[in-house]
Amino acid sequence: MFKLFLALHLLFAVFAIGPLVHAATTAGRAVRQGDAAAAASSARMLRIYSYASVLVVVLGFAVLGMKFHGQKVGDFSDLWVWLSLVLWAAGVAIVLALLVPALAKVGSLLGSGQSASSMTARVAAGGGIVGVIFAVIVFLMVYRPGS
């Protein structure tokens, strides 16, 4: 059962977190190119995959509560577990509170014929931060510091 839940956790991480990070790190391109449709598409993808990433966390907690070779995988008090959860929440918060509204604003500005170049740095920085956050989470999952 452990291997099944671990495989599901990893599959959802690849197919939910992967597109989330990709959309976040490439959304700045839509702003730079002045493409309202691409900005709206990026905002939609970010919102959907942010919500889908909850499944990764739920499956991660399922794996955490199991035993592998007679030993418990981890505990919520382990540094790598709670820090990963905090970073995930921060990453999703940045996406939903900064990137999605910024991309919606870009879409409306471009749709009304105005320039959205002032939003480029905000979108690019937010996407870069999200990329780094999820890279750190992968590091924590692999190296498990504190355990």
ABEGO torsion letter per residue (X at the ends): XAAAAAAAAAAAAAAAAAAAAAAAAAAAAAAAAGBAAAAAAAAAAAAAAAAAAAAAAAAAAAAAABBBGGBBABBAABAAAAAAAAAAAAAAAAAAAAAAAAAAAAAAAAAAGBBAAAAAAAAAAAAAAAAAAAAAAAAAAAAGBGX
